[in-house]
Amino acid sequence: MDLDVLSTPGHLISLAARGFVRLSEARLKPLGFGVGHLPVLVALRDGRASTQRDLARFAKIEQPPMAQMLARMERDGLIRREPDPGDGRSSRITLTKVAEARLPDAIATLLQGNREVLRGFTDDEAALLVDLLKRLIANLDRVANADPACGSLPRARST
């Protein structure tokens, strides 16, 4: 069966992702956050990462863009860096009180947006969509990790 390229899962998921980003950016901006901040904020809050390298790995982005984002977040008073006592070349990154105070509202805002865009889906359909997307992401990570052309891409984190 020959699919119309605009009806392929990759294209439709890309459209959906861009829609989520537009919606989320508009709603997070008044809170002083961007969509890219959320993996960093959650990883720091939950103790899953505390260094630039770990945050880049967690967010699945390269270190240079992570460094730029962290510099902006530090400038905006969302994070602070302190020397790592165990590694003089590294810094420990923590959330500021401002970020900690705003984060629950940001998460609630994102969850509300998800509820709104999933209106009309049953709970089972929404759960199935999440399961399918997780499987798709795992497959994308597996293929990218096995493809030499994707060698410079960040490796997936174990979940």
C-alpha positions, -999 to 999 in steps of 0.1 A, spaced: 0 0 0 14 33 -11 9 59 17 6 96 11 37 110 28 15 136 46 -5 107 62 25 88 76 29 84 113 61 104 113 46 134 96 14 133 118 34 129 150 56 158 139 25 180 134 11 169 168 44 176 185 46 211 170 10 218 181 19 207 216 50 229 216 30 260 205 3 254 231 28 247 259 51 276 251 22 300 251 10 287 285 44 284 301 57 318 291 38 337 318 53 314 344 88 322 331 94 287 316 98 273 281 90 237 270 127 228 269 131 238 305 107 211 318 129 180 315 157 199 332 135 212 360 119 178 366 152 160 366 167 185 391 136 184 413 135 146 413 172 141 418 177 123 385 205 146 374 226 173 388 253 180 362 252 194 327 263 161 312 236 142 331 209 167 322 219 166 285 217 128 286 183 129 304 168 155 280 184 136 250 201 167 236 238 175 229 259 193 256 263 226 237 226 234 234 222 222 271 249 246 281 232 275 263 198 266 279 214 263 314 231 297 309 197 313 301 180 295 330 207 307 354 204 343 340 166 340 346 170 329 382 157 293 377 189 274 385 222 279 403 255 263 398 279 254 425 314 238 422 312 200 425 333 191 455 341 157 439 351 171 405 367 205 401 359 206 364 322 202 370 293 221 386 263 208 406 231 224 393 201 230 416 168 247 413 163 281 428 134 287 452 117 307 424 118 277 400 106 253 428 77 276 436 66 279 399 71 243 389 39 229 403 19 255 383 39 247 351 32 210 355 -5 216 362 -6 238 331 9 211 309 -14 184 323 -44 207 317 -33 212 281 -30 174 277 -65 169 291 -79 195 267 -63 180 235 -73 145 245 -110 155 250 -131 130 232 -106 102 238 -116 75 263 -93 67 292 -84 35 274 -76 53 242 -54 78 259 -36 51 278 -31 31 245 -18 63 228 8 67 255 18 31 254 21 32 216 42 64 217 65 49 243 70 19 221 76 41 191 102 62 210 120 30 221 121 18 185 134 52 173 161 51 200 170 15 191 172 23 153 192 55 159 216 38 183 223 11 157 226 35 128 262 47 123 248 79 106 232 87 139 264 83 159 265 118 171 230 118 185 225 116 223 220 81 235 186 72 251 185 70 288 173 38 305 139 39 319 
